[in-house]
Amino acid sequence: MSNDAQRNTSMPFTKVSHGDGTIRILRLPAVINRVGLCRSSIYNRQRAGDFPPAVKLGPRAVGFVEDEIDAWLQAACGRREGAGA
């Protein structure tokens, strides 16, 4: 088994893509703007398992898969609606 195949089987998240086959990555400032949480809250929620994991882009850069962030927001809205019922 190649290293790529081994890496793909151990990823703790689902691979997502858009209809055109691209995966869109959001940098942290865009995620902060989109979800309304500060940097430390995002990382605290990641450690608790309540926020999508970051994708390492380089030695000092991470990003987030846009579809995973959108799914997290949808789930948060669903929890809010479920609590009000």
Salt bridges, closest charged atoms under 4 A:
ASP4 OD1 - ARG7 NH2 2.90
ASP50 OD2 - ARG45 NH1 3.50
GLU66 OE1 - HIS18 NE2 3.73
GLU66 OE2 - ARG34 NH2 3.16
ASP67 OD1 - HIS18 NE2 3.47
ASP70 OD1 - ARG34 NH1 2.81
GLU81 OE2 - ARG80 NH2 3.61
